[in-house]
């Protein structure tokens, strides 16, 4: 681990938080004037119906604050260094985050503005996710070949020094990570502050991993997302004044997967993002059970709605999931220290 200047953590955190908080009062009224209001499923928990009309597409706040914070600070770390001016890690991370964010924006726009409740079709969304994943694989191929003379696509076994070379089999793994992560994170965005808090834990874990690996780009990017999400929580905590929509949730999912790829902790992604995995699994189990047996396993999926219908308050569900996200993130970091 290299010596890391504490300012690389504190300053981007404060700047990202400040920009996010400043953008909220500007963007939220704009979304309200444009009537970008959230529609609520009638089959969902009845207490959610009062949230209808709350501005959505608040992910624009997250992405804007992230870019405004990340680019200047990454540029500063390149001064007086012998590295090239182009930062491939940053390009990879931002392309994944903004690429999935744009896809989510299109989905939100179709839902809210064009009044098509389902947004992009499943095939359209999958094609978009695949295209972004293929571009990212090409970037990774070029970067790793440039750095080592040969494209290295190995996966580390967590907690050991064992590496398994996958060669071209890394492509399906990368696509699975990006598509799976973006969709699982998207499913988690269902209660006030739920995703913002759990994603903060996951990105915080990757900031620590960046410190352990001495990767300044990973540190600054992860901390910038953490600061942005904390600022967003000012407006998104219960009762939410704005929702991030698919613009934010797909972007955050893509960014988390990209961090796992850049830090070469691919197999730890299901642990650090364990809450998102549980949410996705609950949907898969529910659908499979209903189609094969005609019975539901949960009162409602994703999982957070099950606990609501059991009788938990929304705040209790959110804070419990936050705590679970923190524990899983800490476990992931601990495993990294064993390697």
Residue pairs with C-beta under 8 A, 6 or more apart in sequence:
1 211
1 212
1 213
1 214
2 214
4 211
4 214
4 216
4 219
8 73
8 77
8 216
8 219
8 220
8 223
9 207
9 211
9 219
9 223
11 73
12 69
12 70
12 73
12 220
12 223
12 224
12 227
13 223
13 224
13 226
13 227
14 227
15 69
15 73
15 224
15 227
16 65
16 66
16 69
16 223
16 224
16 225
16 226
16 227
16 228
16 231
17 227
17 228
17 230
17 231
18 231
19 64
19 65
19 68
19 69
19 228
19 231
20 61
20 62
20 65
20 227
20 228
20 229
20 230
20 231
20 232
20 234
21 231
21 234
23 61
23 64
23 65
24 61
24 231
24 232
24 234
24 235
24 241
24 242
27 58
27 60
27 61
27 64
27 242
28 55
28 58
28 235
28 241
28 242
31 55
31 56
31 57
31 58
31 242
32 55
34 113
35 112
36 55
36 56
36 57
36 108
36 112
36 113
37 52
37 53
37 54
37 55
37 56
37 112
38 51
38 52
38 53
38 54
38 55
38 56
38 112
38 243
38 245
39 52
39 111
39 112
39 117
40 48
40 49
40 51
40 52
41 48
42 49
44 300
44 305
45 300
45 305
45 308
45 309
47 308
47 314
51 240
54 240
54 241
54 242
54 243
55 241
55 242
55 243
56 108
56 112
56 242
56 243
56 244
56 245
57 105
57 108
57 109
57 112
57 243
57 244
57 245
57 247
58 232
58 235
58 236
58 242
58 243
58 244
58 245
58 247
58 248
59 101
59 104
59 105
59 108
59 244
59 245
59 246
59 247
59 248
59 249
59 251
60 105
60 247
61 228
61 231
61 232
61 235
61 242
61 244
61 248
62 225
62 228
62 229
62 232
62 244
62 247
62 248
62 251
62 252
63 97
63 98
63 101
63 247
63 248
63 251
65 224
65 227
65 228
65 231
66 97
66 224
66 225
66 228
67 94
67 98
69 224
69 227
69 228
70 90
70 94
70 220
70 221
70 224
73 220
73 224
74 87
74 90
74 216
74 217
74 220
74 221
77 216
77 217
77 220
78 85
78 87
87 217
88 139
88 143
88 146
89 215
89 217
89 218
89 262
90 217
90 221
91 139
92 136
92 139
92 140
92 143
92 258
92 261
92 262
93 217
93 218
93 221
93 255
93 258
93 259
93 262
94 221
95 132
95 135
95 136
95 139
96 132
96 136
96 178
96 254
96 255
96 257
96 258
97 251
97 252
97 254
97 255
97 258
98 251
99 132
99 135
99 136
99 254
100 129
100 132
100 178
100 182
100 250
100 251
100 253
100 254
100 255
101 247
101 248
101 250
101 251
101 254
103 120
103 125
103 128
103 129
103 132
103 246
103 250
104 186
104 245
104 246
104 247
104 248
104 249
104 250
104 251
105 246
105 247
106 119
106 120
106 128
107 119
107 120
107 125
107 246
107 250
108 119
108 245
108 246
108 247
110 116
110 119
110 120
111 117
111 118
111 119
119 125
119 246
120 128
126 179
129 178
129 179
129 182
130 175
130 179
132 178
132 254
133 174
133 175
133 178
133 179
134 175
136 174
136 178
136 258
136 261
137 170
137 171
137 174
137 175
140 151
140 153
140 174
140 261
141 151
144 150
144 151
144 152
144 153
145 151
152 165
153 165
153 166
153 167
153 168
153 169
153 170
154 163
154 164
154 165
154 166
154 264
155 163
155 164
155 166
155 170
155 173
155 264
155 266
155 267
156 162
156 163
156 264
156 265
156 266
156 267
156 339
157 163
157 164
157 267
158 265
158 267
158 268
158 271
158 335
158 336
158 338
158 339
159 335
159 338
159 339
160 338
160 339
161 339
166 173
173 266
174 261
177 257
177 260
177 261
177 266
177 269
178 254
178 257
178 258
180 257
180 280
181 253
181 254
181 256
181 257
181 260
181 269
181 273
181 276
182 249
182 250
182 253
182 254
182 257
183 253
183 280
184 253
184 273
184 276
184 277
184 279
184 280
185 195
185 199
185 249
185 250
185 252
185 253
185 256
185 273
185 276
186 246
186 249
186 250
186 253
187 276
187 279
187 280
187 283
187 302
188 194
188 195
188 198
188 249
188 275
188 276
188 279
188 302
188 304
188 321
189 195
189 243
189 244
189 245
189 248
189 249
190 302
190 304
190 305
191 238
191 304
191 308
191 314
191 317
191 318
192 236
192 237
192 238
192 239
192 240
192 314
192 318
193 233
193 236
193 237
193 238
193 240
193 318
194 304
194 317
194 318
194 321
194 322
195 244
195 248
195 249
195 252
196 229
196 232
196 233
196 236
196 237
196 244
197 229
197 233
197 318
197 321
197 322
197 325
198 275
198 276
198 321
198 322
198 324
198 325
199 225
199 229
199 252
199 256
200 226
200 229
200 230
200 233
201 322
201 325
201 326
201 328
201 329
202 256
202 272
202 273
202 276
202 325
202 329
203 222
203 223
203 225
203 226
203 229
203 255
203 256
203 259
204 222
204 226
204 329
205 272
205 329
205 330
205 332
205 333
206 218
206 222
206 256
206 259
206 260
206 263
206 272
207 218
207 219
207 222
207 223
207 226
208 333
209 218
209 259
209 263
209 265
209 332
209 333
209 336
210 216
210 217
210 218
210 219
210 222
210 263
211 219
212 333
212 336
212 337
213 263
215 262
215 263
217 262
218 259
218 262
218 263
221 255
221 259
222 259
225 252
225 255
232 244
232 248
235 241
235 242
236 242
236 243
236 244
238 314
238 315
238 318
244 252
253 276
256 269
256 272
256 273
256 276
257 269
260 266
260 268
260 269
260 272
265 272
265 332
265 336
268 332
268 335
268 336
270 277
271 328
271 331
271 332
271 335
272 328
272 329
272 332
272 333
273 328
274 324
274 325
274 328
275 321
275 324
275 325
275 328
278 303
279 302
279 303
279 304
280 302
282 298
282 301
282 302
282 303
282 306
283 301
283 302
285 297
285 298
285 301
286 296
286 297
286 298
286 301
287 301
289 295
289 296
289 297
290 296
298 305
298 306
299 305
299 306
299 309
299 310
300 306
300 308
300 309
304 317
304 318
304 321
307 316
307 317
307 320
308 314
308 317
312 320
